[in-house]
Amino acid sequence: MKALYSLMCGLLLAGSLVAGAVTDDPTLEVRATAQSRQMARAAQLSEGQYLKVRSLTLALLVAEQTAKVAYLREPARLDQHLAELRHQYEWDLAAVLWPRQLAALKQTQTSVIAVSGR
């Protein structure tokens, strides 16, 4: 029950963040859609999962953009805040996806990092 409540609160928060900031930068919409489609292919998401993942991804992108402006002159705090945002995003994804889907996404991320040489 707590997990469902947390998921609903997260989705409401994501929706409110998205509603307020998306109109400012349409490229965030495009990026969120592209990233979510890539995730949908890698993890074989259902339509409902895709919509939730897209909402979470868009909220993350908006929050990252806002943080970059807010912490422009404080790189250490920016890094910390971005890490917290990413952690929350991963936590929210875990509430939406099945364990095998999360494993598939992590495998895809590992492959991309290995290919890019990071």
N, C-alpha and C positions, 0 to 999 in steps of 0.2 A: 504494500500500500504506500509506504514511504517512497519507494522508487517511482511509482506512478505519479505521486504528488510532485516529486522533484522534477520529473520529466515534464509535467504540465507547466510547472512554474518556469522551467527553462525555456520551453516553447513560447510561453507568454512573454517572457523577457526578450527572447529573440525576435518575436513579432513586433514588439514595441520599439526595439532598437532599429529594426529594419524599416518600419513605417516612417520613422522620423528622419532617417538619413539616406535612404536609397535614392531619393529624387535628386540629391546633390551630385551623385556620381554614378551615371548609368553603367560605367565600366565594371563596377562592383557586381552588378546584376549578371553581366556577361561572364565575369570570372567565376562567380558562384555557380552559375549554370554549367560552365565547362568543367569545373572541378567536381561537381556533383555527378555529372554524366560519366566522367572517368571513374569515379568511385562506384557508380552503379554497375558499370561494365565489369570492374575488377571483382566486386563482391556479390554480383547478381542480386541487386536490391529489388524489392517489390516497388510498385508505384507509390504506395504510401510511405515506404521507407525513403524513397528518392525525394519525395516532397519534404519530409522532415529533415533529411540530410541537407537539402538545398537551403532550407530555412536556417538551419544551424550554421551552415557555411557562410551564408550571406551576413548573418549576425556577427560572425567572427571577423569577416573582412571589414565590416563597418566599424566594429570595436577596435580593430587594429589601426585603421585609418584615423580614428578619433584619438587613440592613444599616441600615435606618432605626432599629432599636432599638439596634444596636451603636454607631452614630455619632450618636446623638441630640444630643449637645452639641458635635459637630464638623461643622458644615454643609459646610465646604470638603472635608473628607475623605469625607463622605457623597456629595457631588456627584461626586467623583473615582471613588469605588467604584462608584456607580450607572452612570457612564459606562463603566467597565471591564466591568461585568456586561452592559450593553447591547451593547457591542462583541463580547463573547464569544458572546452570543445570536445576533447577526447572522452571526457567523462560523459558528456551528453550523447556522444556517438555510441558509447557502450550501452546506454539505456535504450537506444533505438535499434541497434543491430544485434544479430545472433552472434555467438562466439566464433563460429566458422567464418562469418562475414568479416569480423574484426581481424581474424587471422589472415584472411585473404588481403585485406587492405594493408596490414603491416608488411606482408610479403611483397606487395606491390611497391610500397614505399622503400623497402630495403633494396629492391631491384633497381629502382630509379636512382637512389643514392649511389649504389655500386657503379652504375653505368655512367653517372655524371662525374664520378671521381672525387666526390667530397670526402 
